[in-house]
Amino acid sequence: MNLDLNNTQILVFNSVADIPTIVWKELNCAHNLYFSSNYLEALEKHNSHLSFYYIVLKNENEKAIALANVQIINFQLEGIEKDTSSIFKKITSIGRRLTIIPKEKPLKIINCGNTFVSGEHGIFIKKGENKRLILRKISKGILHHTENSNQKNPIDIFMMKDFRTESLPITKELISMGYYSFNIEPNLILKINPKWLNFEDYLTALKTKFRVKAKKAMKLSNDLVTKEISVLNFDEHLLKMTELYKKVVTKAAFNLGEFNLQTYKSLKAKLGHSYILKSYWIDDKMVGFMSGMINKNHLDAHFVGIDYELNKQYAIYQRMLYDYIKTAIDNKIEVLNFGRTASEIKSSVGAEPQDLTVYIRHKKSIRNKFLKLFLLKIQPSEFNQKFPFKRD
């Protein structure tokens, strides 16, 4: 698709491989790994259950000025509806009554953002450009592409995720285009104190109660052996990693899409030491793994896998959290993003909530009016935030 809007060309590419090299050079966005061709290619290659496409904006001089990462998701509702304790089961029921959610097929969602990672990883805009105007044009480009594509089933929902509080003066532009905003579970962020030169410095900064808790977890996990997972040994561990990952996923009340762990092999091959993949063993049995990405001065925790039957005995998950912190300190990282979920335990190691806003609209205007009522039922879960650090 090539759409011209007020001297701005909107180009749509169905694969990363289709985007010309000159576009990547003009955007100069590879310093942010989430917008690098290596990262996007890995996601696209191994997650064929999603349909990926990419929107590029060019200015009047035919220079690329923005890139949007878009996926089409067939969101399955069966798992949510079987979970009688889940708030999402009640929300789904309301959505069906308001005809916002289809009754006999998956909910078809167009997502501008990253399906697998929380955070603002959907749109890259070059410095000096009018961000509000570009956001508006990207939204129009998504709508135009949807109306002119040959989708077997029509799109139900348009979604743009996950915007930080400081972006809201810009992203409120979407409200005028029929979108509604709502808050989702916050990211849990730990700012790494530059005075922490090693993990012991982090422990020293904790209040006595939390330092004792950390040392107890380290003692319980002392028998865990950690091993790096590389491109060379990845295949022999994939089956067990997938099993452990699914144990974690089944505990989540809400998950946009399941991640194909084969993606890790490509990420390790393409990103090298910037992509972290570590396994945890008791004797000859893998009992957990952690993954993450060093992106500029950030470390983002990605998916983990845990053997819950042994988790309490060996403090597997707590050990992972402390290992993320140790990795961040060792690499002189400024911000460690633990992601969503398990907010209270992440808070107990020093992470603080970072609010995220999602914008959403229904394709049909009548149902979009009902959508506002529907979204009022969605609220982030409250948690007991901890404050484990001594006061300076």
LOBA-266229 format. One record per residue (C-alpha): chain; residue number from 1; residue in one letter; z, y, x. Coordinates in Angstrom, 2 decimals, always signed. Layout:
// residues N
(site "A" NUM "A" (Z Y X))
...
***
This chain:
// residues 392
(site "A" 1 "M" (+0.00 +0.00 +0.00))
(site "A" 2 "N" (-0.84 +3.51 +1.20))
(site "A" 3 "L" (+0.64 +6.20 -1.04))
(site "A" 4 "D" (+0.29 +9.95 -0.38))
(site "A" 5 "L" (+3.17 +12.14 -1.64))
(site "A" 6 "N" (+3.01 +15.85 -0.73))
(site "A" 7 "N" (+1.54 +15.38 +2.75))
(site "A" 8 "T" (+3.72 +12.31 +3.40))
(site "A" 9 "Q" (+2.08 +8.93 +3.73))
(site "A" 10 "I" (+4.08 +5.96 +2.48))
(site "A" 11 "L" (+2.97 +2.70 +4.07))
(site "A" 12 "V" (+4.25 -0.75 +3.08))
(site "A" 13 "F" (+4.16 -3.72 +5.46))
(site "A" 14 "N" (+4.93 -7.28 +4.35))
(site "A" 15 "S" (+6.03 -8.41 +7.81))
(site "A" 16 "V" (+7.50 -6.89 +10.96))
(site "A" 17 "A" (+4.49 -8.32 +12.81))
(site "A" 18 "D" (+2.17 -6.14 +10.69))
(site "A" 19 "I" (+3.79 -2.88 +11.79))
(site "A" 20 "P" (+1.61 -1.34 +14.54))
(site "A" 21 "T" (+3.14 -0.85 +17.99))
(site "A" 22 "I" (+2.49 +2.89 +17.78))
(site "A" 23 "V" (+4.82 +3.13 +14.76))
(site "A" 24 "W" (+7.71 +1.64 +16.75))
(site "A" 25 "K" (+7.00 +4.07 +19.60))
(site "A" 26 "E" (+6.93 +7.08 +17.27))
(site "A" 27 "L" (+10.12 +6.05 +15.47))
(site "A" 28 "N" (+11.93 +5.21 +18.73))
(site "A" 29 "C" (+14.51 +3.32 +16.67))
(site "A" 30 "A" (+15.05 +0.19 +18.78))
(site "A" 31 "H" (+18.20 +1.68 +20.38))
(site "A" 32 "N" (+19.81 +0.81 +17.04))
(site "A" 33 "L" (+19.44 -2.98 +17.06))
(site "A" 34 "Y" (+19.47 -3.18 +13.26))
(site "A" 35 "F" (+16.14 -1.32 +13.31))
(site "A" 36 "S" (+14.65 -3.15 +16.27))
(site "A" 37 "S" (+11.67 -5.43 +15.73))
(site "A" 38 "N" (+13.55 -8.24 +17.53))
(site "A" 39 "Y" (+16.44 -8.19 +15.06))
(site "A" 40 "L" (+14.30 -7.76 +11.94))
(site "A" 41 "E" (+11.88 -10.51 +13.02))
(site "A" 42 "A" (+14.76 -12.98 +13.41))
(site "A" 43 "L" (+16.04 -12.29 +9.88))
(site "A" 44 "E" (+12.57 -12.50 +8.38))
(site "A" 45 "K" (+11.57 -15.69 +10.20))
(site "A" 46 "H" (+14.53 -17.82 +9.15))
(site "A" 47 "N" (+15.48 -16.50 +5.70))
(site "A" 48 "S" (+12.40 -17.33 +3.64))
(site "A" 49 "H" (+14.47 -17.46 +0.44))
(site "A" 50 "L" (+14.20 -13.65 +0.55))
(site "A" 51 "S" (+10.98 -11.64 +0.43))
(site "A" 52 "F" (+11.01 -8.95 +3.12))
(site "A" 53 "Y" (+8.95 -5.80 +3.30))
(site "A" 54 "Y" (+9.17 -2.53 +5.20))
(site "A" 55 "I" (+8.37 +1.04 +4.20))
(site "A" 56 "V" (+7.18 +3.51 +6.83))
(site "A" 57 "L" (+6.86 +7.24 +6.16))
(site "A" 58 "K" (+4.40 +9.38 +8.12))
(site "A" 59 "N" (+4.31 +13.17 +8.17))
(site "A" 60 "E" (+1.28 +15.46 +7.81))
(site "A" 61 "N" (+0.46 +14.83 +11.48))
(site "A" 62 "E" (+0.38 +11.07 +10.77))
(site "A" 63 "K" (+3.46 +10.47 +12.91))
(site "A" 64 "A" (+6.03 +7.91 +11.73))
(site "A" 65 "I" (+9.30 +9.60 +10.75))
(site "A" 66 "A" (+11.25 +6.96 +8.78))
(site "A" 67 "L" (+11.61 +3.22 +8.24))
(site "A" 68 "A" (+13.22 +1.37 +5.32))
(site "A" 69 "N" (+14.22 -2.30 +5.39))
(site "A" 70 "V" (+13.77 -3.89 +1.92))
(site "A" 71 "Q" (+14.37 -7.38 +0.54))
(site "A" 72 "I" (+13.71 -9.00 -2.84))
(site "A" 73 "I" (+16.63 -11.23 -3.79))
(site "A" 74 "N" (+16.75 -13.90 -6.48))
(site "A" 75 "F" (+20.46 -13.64 -7.17))
(site "A" 76 "Q" (+21.87 -16.86 -8.60))
(site "A" 77 "L" (+24.66 -16.35 -11.13))
(site "A" 78 "E" (+25.70 -19.96 -11.68))
(site "A" 79 "G" (+28.34 -20.01 -8.94))
(site "A" 80 "I" (+30.03 -16.88 -10.25))
(site "A" 81 "E" (+30.08 -18.14 -13.83))
(site "A" 82 "K" (+31.71 -21.43 -12.84))
(site "A" 83 "D" (+34.56 -19.59 -11.12))
(site "A" 84 "T" (+36.91 -19.02 -14.05))
(site "A" 85 "S" (+39.30 -16.92 -11.96))
(site "A" 86 "S" (+36.63 -14.52 -10.72))
(site "A" 87 "I" (+36.38 -10.96 -12.03))
(site "A" 88 "F" (+32.63 -11.34 -11.47))
(site "A" 89 "K" (+32.53 -14.00 -14.22))
(site "A" 90 "K" (+33.84 -11.40 -16.69))
(site "A" 91 "I" (+31.45 -8.76 -15.35))
(site "A" 92 "T" (+28.51 -11.16 -15.69))
(site "A" 93 "S" (+29.49 -11.91 -19.29))
(site "A" 94 "I" (+29.54 -8.18 -20.09))
(site "A" 95 "G" (+26.21 -7.72 -18.34))
(site "A" 96 "R" (+24.60 -10.43 -20.47))
(site "A" 97 "R" (+25.92 -8.87 -23.68))
(site "A" 98 "L" (+24.44 -5.52 -22.65))
(site "A" 99 "T" (+21.15 -7.31 -21.75))
(site "A" 100 "I" (+21.41 -5.90 -18.23))
(site "A" 101 "I" (+21.59 -9.42 -16.77))
(site "A" 102 "P" (+18.95 -11.97 -17.85))
(site "A" 103 "K" (+20.19 -15.08 -19.65))
(site "A" 104 "E" (+18.03 -17.89 -18.32))
(site "A" 105 "K" (+16.81 -16.85 -14.88))
(site "A" 106 "P" (+18.17 -15.39 -11.64))
(site "A" 107 "L" (+18.83 -11.68 -11.43))
(site "A" 108 "K" (+15.92 -10.26 -9.42))
(site "A" 109 "I" (+17.13 -7.46 -7.14))
(site "A" 110 "I" (+15.26 -5.17 -4.77))
(site "A" 111 "N" (+17.68 -4.22 -2.03))
(site "A" 112 "C" (+17.11 -1.37 +0.43))
(site "A" 113 "G" (+19.68 -2.21 +3.04))
(site "A" 114 "N" (+20.81 -5.29 +4.95))
(site "A" 115 "T" (+21.57 -8.25 +2.69))
(site "A" 116 "F" (+23.69 -10.01 +5.32))
(site "A" 117 "V" (+25.61 -7.19 +7.00))
(site "A" 118 "S" (+27.78 -4.48 +5.48))
(site "A" 119 "G" (+27.08 -0.95 +6.60))
(site "A" 120 "E" (+24.38 +1.70 +6.65))
(site "A" 121 "H" (+21.54 -0.42 +8.01))
(site "A" 122 "G" (+18.78 +0.11 +5.45))
(site "A" 123 "I" (+17.05 +3.37 +6.37))
(site "A" 124 "F" (+16.25 +4.92 +9.74))
(site "A" 125 "I" (+15.27 +8.62 +9.75))
(site "A" 126 "K" (+14.24 +10.53 +12.87))
(site "A" 127 "K" (+16.38 +13.48 +13.88))
(site "A" 128 "G" (+15.35 +16.86 +12.50))
(site "A" 129 "E" (+13.79 +15.45 +9.32))
(site "A" 130 "N" (+14.82 +16.36 +5.77))
(site "A" 131 "K" (+16.95 +13.32 +4.94))
(site "A" 132 "R" (+17.31 +14.06 +1.21))
(site "A" 133 "L" (+13.55 +14.46 +0.79))
(site "A" 134 "I" (+12.82 +11.29 +2.77))
(site "A" 135 "L" (+15.36 +9.29 +0.75))
(site "A" 136 "R" (+13.64 +10.46 -2.42))
(site "A" 137 "K" (+10.22 +9.46 -1.12))
(site "A" 138 "I" (+11.42 +6.04 +0.01))
(site "A" 139 "S" (+12.84 +5.43 -3.47))
(site "A" 140 "K" (+9.51 +6.44 -5.01))
(site "A" 141 "G" (+7.70 +4.18 -2.56))
(site "A" 142 "I" (+9.85 +1.19 -3.55))
(site "A" 143 "L" (+9.22 +1.86 -7.26))
(site "A" 144 "H" (+5.47 +2.31 -6.76))
(site "A" 145 "H" (+5.19 -0.87 -4.68))
(site "A" 146 "T" (+7.11 -2.83 -7.31))
(site "A" 147 "E" (+4.86 -1.65 -10.12))
(site "A" 148 "N" (+1.72 -2.55 -8.17))
(site "A" 149 "S" (+2.74 -5.88 -6.65))
(site "A" 150 "N" (+2.01 -9.29 -8.14))
(site "A" 151 "Q" (+5.55 -10.51 -8.69))
(site "A" 152 "K" (+5.79 -13.63 -10.88))
(site "A" 153 "N" (+9.02 -12.37 -12.43))
(site "A" 154 "P" (+9.71 -8.68 -13.00))
(site "A" 155 "I" (+12.34 -6.85 -10.98))
(site "A" 156 "D" (+15.62 -6.29 -12.84))
(site "A" 157 "I" (+17.66 -4.13 -10.47))
(site "A" 158 "F" (+16.97 -1.58 -7.72))
(site "A" 159 "M" (+19.76 -1.23 -5.16))
(site "A" 160 "M" (+20.34 +0.96 -2.10))
(site "A" 161 "K" (+23.37 +0.03 +0.05))
(site "A" 162 "D" (+25.91 +0.72 +1.86))
(site "A" 163 "F" (+26.46 +4.45 +2.44))
(site "A" 164 "R" (+29.44 +5.94 +4.25))
(site "A" 165 "T" (+31.37 +8.87 +2.77))
(site "A" 166 "E" (+29.76 +11.38 +5.17))
(site "A" 167 "S" (+26.31 +10.41 +3.85))
(site "A" 168 "L" (+27.09 +11.08 +0.18))
(site "A" 169 "P" (+25.96 +14.76 +0.16))
(site "A" 170 "I" (+22.50 +13.39 +1.04))
(site "A" 171 "T" (+22.45 +10.17 -0.97))
(site "A" 172 "K" (+23.55 +11.90 -4.20))
(site "A" 173 "E" (+19.86 +12.80 -4.42))
(site "A" 174 "L" (+19.44 +9.29 -5.88))
(site "A" 175 "I" (+21.48 +10.26 -8.95))
(site "A" 176 "S" (+18.63 +12.53 -10.07))
(site "A" 177 "M" (+16.33 +9.50 -9.89))
(site "A" 178 "G" (+18.32 +7.47 -12.38))
(site "A" 179 "Y" (+20.64 +5.67 -9.97))
(site "A" 180 "Y" (+24.36 +5.24 -10.53))
(site "A" 181 "S" (+26.86 +5.00 -7.71))
(site "A" 182 "F" (+29.83 +2.68 -7.35))
(site "A" 183 "N" (+32.19 +1.70 -4.58))
(site "A" 184 "I" (+32.26 -1.78 -3.15))
(site "A" 185 "E" (+34.79 -3.51 -0.91))
(site "A" 186 "P" (+35.34 -1.28 +2.13))
(site "A" 187 "N" (+34.46 -2.13 +5.70))
(site "A" 188 "L" (+37.52 -2.69 +7.87))
(site "A" 189 "I" (+37.19 -0.57 +11.00))
(site "A" 190 "L" (+39.28 -0.59 +14.18))
(site "A" 191 "K" (+38.84 +2.38 +16.50))
(site "A" 192 "I" (+39.40 +1.16 +20.05))
(site "A" 193 "N" (+41.81 +3.41 +21.93))
(site "A" 194 "P" (+40.18 +4.36 +25.28))
(site "A" 195 "K" (+43.61 +3.89 +26.88))
(site "A" 196 "W" (+43.42 +0.15 +26.17))
(site "A" 197 "L" (+42.03 -1.26 +29.41))
(site "A" 198 "N" (+42.81 -4.86 +28.44))
(site "A" 199 "F" (+44.23 -6.92 +25.58))
(site "A" 200 "E" (+47.78 -6.51 +26.85))
(site "A" 201 "D" (+47.45 -2.74 +26.37))
(site "A" 202 "Y" (+46.48 -3.39 +22.73))
(site "A" 203 "L" (+49.54 -5.63 +22.25))
(site "A" 204 "T" (+51.79 -2.96 +23.79))
(site "A" 205 "A" (+50.49 -0.42 +21.26))
(site "A" 206 "L" (+51.67 -2.58 +18.34))
(site "A" 207 "K" (+55.00 -2.21 +16.58))
(site "A" 208 "T" (+57.41 -5.02 +17.42))
(site "A" 209 "K" (+56.85 -6.92 +14.15))
(site "A" 210 "F" (+53.08 -7.05 +14.60))
(site "A" 211 "R" (+53.26 -7.78 +18.33))
(site "A" 212 "V" (+55.50 -10.79 +17.60))
(site "A" 213 "K" (+53.01 -11.93 +14.95))
(site "A" 214 "A" (+50.11 -11.60 +17.40))
(site "A" 215 "K" (+51.91 -13.52 +20.13))
(site "A" 216 "K" (+52.81 -16.26 +17.68))
(site "A" 217 "A" (+49.15 -16.59 +16.66))
(site "A" 218 "M" (+48.08 -16.72 +20.30))
(site "A" 219 "K" (+50.67 -19.42 +20.98))
(site "A" 220 "L" (+49.55 -21.49 +17.96))
(site "A" 221 "S" (+45.94 -21.15 +19.07))
(site "A" 222 "N" (+46.70 -21.99 +22.68))
(site "A" 223 "D" (+45.16 -25.47 +22.32))
(site "A" 224 "L" (+41.87 -24.02 +21.07))
(site "A" 225 "V" (+39.09 -24.21 +23.63))
(site "A" 226 "T" (+36.38 -21.57 +23.31))
(site "A" 227 "K" (+32.78 -22.27 +24.29))
(site "A" 228 "E" (+29.79 -19.98 +24.32))
(site "A" 229 "I" (+26.87 -21.07 +22.18))
(site "A" 230 "S" (+23.56 -20.42 +23.89))
(site "A" 231 "V" (+19.88 -20.94 +23.10))
(site "A" 232 "L" (+20.01 -24.12 +25.18))
(site "A" 233 "N" (+22.90 -25.84 +23.35))
(site "A" 234 "F" (+22.38 -24.27 +19.92))
(site "A" 235 "D" (+20.52 -27.14 +18.25))
(site "A" 236 "E" (+23.24 -29.71 +18.96))
(site "A" 237 "H" (+25.84 -27.49 +17.23))
(site "A" 238 "L" (+23.81 -26.19 +14.27))
(site "A" 239 "L" (+24.81 -28.88 +11.76))
(site "A" 240 "K" (+28.55 -28.45 +12.36))
(site "A" 241 "M" (+28.29 -24.66 +12.38))
(site "A" 242 "T" (+26.49 -24.72 +9.04))
(site "A" 243 "E" (+29.20 -26.96 +7.59))
(site "A" 244 "L" (+31.94 -24.57 +8.76))
(site "A" 245 "Y" (+30.02 -21.51 +7.55))
(site "A" 246 "K" (+29.66 -23.01 +4.06))
(site "A" 247 "K" (+33.41 -23.59 +3.89))
(site "A" 248 "V" (+33.86 -19.82 +4.25))
(site "A" 249 "V" (+30.99 -18.86 +1.91))
(site "A" 250 "T" (+32.30 -21.00 -0.95))
(site "A" 251 "K" (+35.57 -19.04 -0.86))
(site "A" 252 "A" (+33.76 -15.72 -1.35))
(site "A" 253 "A" (+33.69 -14.47 -4.94))
(site "A" 254 "F" (+30.48 -12.54 -4.38))
(site "A" 255 "N" (+27.62 -13.11 -1.96))
(site "A" 256 "L" (+24.15 -11.58 -2.27))
(site "A" 257 "G" (+22.39 -14.26 -0.28))
(site "A" 258 "E" (+23.15 -17.27 +1.90))
(site "A" 259 "F" (+22.42 -16.81 +5.59))
(site "A" 260 "N" (+20.33 -19.37 +7.47))
(site "A" 261 "L" (+22.23 -20.02 +10.70))
(site "A" 262 "Q" (+19.00 -20.95 +12.48))
(site "A" 263 "T" (+18.64 -17.15 +12.70))
(site "A" 264 "Y" (+21.31 -17.17 +15.42))
(site "A" 265 "K" (+19.04 -18.98 +17.86))
(site "A" 266 "S" (+16.38 -16.29 +17.56))
(site "A" 267 "L" (+18.98 -13.53 +17.82))
(site "A" 268 "K" (+20.42 -15.04 +21.01))
(site "A" 269 "A" (+16.93 -15.45 +22.46))
(site "A" 270 "K" (+15.83 -11.91 +21.58))
(site "A" 271 "L" (+19.06 -9.93 +22.03))
(site "A" 272 "G" (+20.76 -11.86 +24.82))
(site "A" 273 "H" (+24.30 -10.70 +25.66))
(site "A" 274 "S" (+24.18 -8.13 +22.85))
(site "A" 275 "Y" (+24.55 -11.00 +20.38))
(site "A" 276 "I" (+27.87 -12.86 +20.54))
(site "A" 277 "L" (+28.19 -16.48 +19.44))
(site "A" 278 "K" (+31.36 -18.36 +20.32))
(site "A" 279 "S" (+32.75 -21.70 +19.10))
(site "A" 280 "Y" (+36.33 -22.99 +18.90))
(site "A" 281 "W" (+37.26 -26.62 +19.65))
(site "A" 282 "I" (+40.20 -28.98 +19.36))
(site "A" 283 "D" (+39.49 -31.86 +21.72))
(site "A" 284 "D" (+35.88 -32.81 +20.93))
(site "A" 285 "K" (+35.83 -31.30 +17.41))
(site "A" 286 "M" (+34.42 -27.88 +16.57))
(site "A" 287 "V" (+36.86 -26.15 +14.20))
(site "A" 288 "G" (+35.36 -22.67 +14.03))
(site "A" 289 "F" (+32.83 -20.18 +15.28))
(site "A" 290 "M" (+32.47 -16.41 +15.37))
(site "A" 291 "S" (+29.40 -14.19 +15.66))
(site "A" 292 "G" (+28.81 -10.51 +16.23))
(site "A" 293 "M" (+26.52 -7.87 +17.64))
(site "A" 294 "I" (+27.09 -5.12 +20.18))
(site "A" 295 "N" (+25.09 -2.18 +18.86))
(site "A" 296 "K" (+25.35 +0.92 +21.05))
(site "A" 297 "N" (+29.08 +1.76 +21.08))
(site "A" 298 "H" (+29.92 -0.48 +18.11))
(site "A" 299 "L" (+30.83 -4.16 +17.87))
(site "A" 300 "D" (+30.04 -5.56 +14.43))
(site "A" 301 "A" (+31.65 -8.84 +13.42))
(site "A" 302 "H" (+29.15 -11.02 +11.56))
(site "A" 303 "F" (+29.63 -14.41 +9.92))
(site "A" 304 "V" (+32.35 -16.87 +10.90))
(site "A" 305 "G" (+32.97 -20.54 +10.21))
(site "A" 306 "I" (+36.44 -22.06 +9.81))
(site "A" 307 "D" (+37.93 -25.51 +9.30))
(site "A" 308 "Y" (+40.54 -24.45 +6.75))
(site "A" 309 "E" (+42.45 -27.73 +7.00))
(site "A" 310 "L" (+43.38 -26.81 +10.57))
(site "A" 311 "N" (+43.38 -23.03 +10.20))
(site "A" 312 "K" (+47.10 -22.57 +9.62))
(site "A" 313 "Q" (+48.18 -25.06 +12.27))
(site "A" 314 "Y" (+46.06 -23.45 +15.00))
(site "A" 315 "A" (+45.79 -19.87 +13.67))
(site "A" 316 "I" (+42.01 -20.13 +14.03))
(site "A" 317 "Y" (+41.05 -17.06 +12.03))
(site "A" 318 "Q" (+43.74 -14.85 +13.56))
(site "A" 319 "R" (+42.61 -15.94 +17.01))
(site "A" 320 "M" (+39.06 -14.91 +16.12))
(site "A" 321 "L" (+40.23 -11.44 +15.09))
(site "A" 322 "Y" (+42.09 -10.98 +18.38))
(site "A" 323 "D" (+39.07 -12.29 +20.29))
(site "A" 324 "Y" (+36.88 -9.67 +18.60))
(site "A" 325 "I" (+39.38 -7.03 +19.74))
(site "A" 326 "K" (+39.45 -8.41 +23.29))
(site "A" 327 "T" (+35.62 -8.44 +23.38))
(site "A" 328 "A" (+35.52 -4.83 +22.17))
(site "A" 329 "I" (+38.00 -3.68 +24.83))
(site "A" 330 "D" (+36.24 -5.61 +27.62))
(site "A" 331 "N" (+32.89 -4.05 +26.65))
(site "A" 332 "K" (+34.34 -0.53 +26.31))
(site "A" 333 "I" (+33.38 -0.41 +22.64))
(site "A" 334 "E" (+34.48 +2.61 +20.59))
(site "A" 335 "V" (+34.44 +1.10 +17.07))
(site "A" 336 "L" (+34.97 -2.50 +15.97))
(site "A" 337 "N" (+33.63 -3.22 +12.48))
(site "A" 338 "F" (+35.27 -6.31 +10.99))
(site "A" 339 "G" (+33.17 -6.13 +7.82))
(site "A" 340 "R" (+34.43 -6.79 +4.32))
(site "A" 341 "T" (+36.71 -9.52 +2.93))
(site "A" 342 "A" (+40.18 -10.63 +4.12))
(site "A" 343 "S" (+41.21 -6.97 +4.08))
(site "A" 344 "E" (+44.95 -7.48 +4.43))
(site "A" 345 "I" (+44.90 -9.69 +7.52))
(site "A" 346 "K" (+42.33 -7.39 +9.18))
(site "A" 347 "S" (+44.57 -4.46 +8.31))
(site "A" 348 "S" (+47.47 -6.24 +10.02))
(site "A" 349 "V" (+45.60 -6.17 +13.35))
(site "A" 350 "G" (+44.98 -2.43 +13.02))
(site "A" 351 "A" (+41.76 -2.08 +11.00))
(site "A" 352 "E" (+41.47 +0.72 +8.45))
(site "A" 353 "P" (+39.25 +0.81 +5.35))
(site "A" 354 "Q" (+35.94 +2.66 +5.46))
(site "A" 355 "D" (+34.62 +3.35 +1.95))
(site "A" 356 "L" (+31.07 +2.28 +1.17))
(site "A" 357 "T" (+28.94 +3.39 -1.77))
(site "A" 358 "V" (+26.08 +1.51 -3.39))
(site "A" 359 "Y" (+23.43 +3.06 -5.64))
(site "A" 360 "I" (+21.90 +0.95 -8.36))
(site "A" 361 "R" (+19.57 +1.31 -11.34))
(site "A" 362 "H" (+17.90 -0.95 -13.87))
(site "A" 363 "K" (+14.13 -0.91 -14.08))
(site "A" 364 "K" (+14.16 -0.34 -17.85))
(site "A" 365 "S" (+15.47 +3.08 -18.89))
(site "A" 366 "I" (+17.37 +1.90 -21.99))
(site "A" 367 "R" (+19.18 -0.83 -20.09))
(site "A" 368 "N" (+19.83 +1.62 -17.28))
(site "A" 369 "K" (+21.99 +3.65 -19.69))
(site "A" 370 "F" (+24.04 +0.52 -20.41))
(site "A" 371 "L" (+24.30 -0.09 -16.68))
(site "A" 372 "K" (+26.66 +2.86 -16.29))
(site "A" 373 "L" (+29.16 +1.18 -18.65))
(site "A" 374 "F" (+28.72 -2.06 -16.77))
(site "A" 375 "L" (+29.47 -0.44 -13.39))
(site "A" 376 "L" (+32.73 +1.03 -14.66))
(site "A" 377 "K" (+34.07 -2.55 -14.67))
(site "A" 378 "I" (+33.38 -2.99 -10.95))
(site "A" 379 "Q" (+36.19 -1.75 -8.75))
(site "A" 380 "P" (+37.07 -2.69 -5.16))
(site "A" 381 "S" (+40.04 -5.03 -4.89))
(site "A" 382 "E" (+43.28 -3.35 -3.93))
(site "A" 383 "F" (+45.13 -4.63 -0.89))
(site "A" 384 "N" (+48.39 -3.90 +0.86))
(site "A" 385 "Q" (+47.28 -1.87 +3.86))
(site "A" 386 "K" (+49.32 -2.39 +7.02))
(site "A" 387 "F" (+50.04 +0.17 +9.72))
(site "A" 388 "P" (+50.74 -1.92 +12.82))
(site "A" 389 "F" (+50.53 +0.70 +15.58))
(site "A" 390 "K" (+53.37 +2.71 +17.03))
(site "A" 391 "R" (+53.10 +6.44 +16.52))
(site "A" 392 "D" (+51.91 +8.32 +19.58))
***
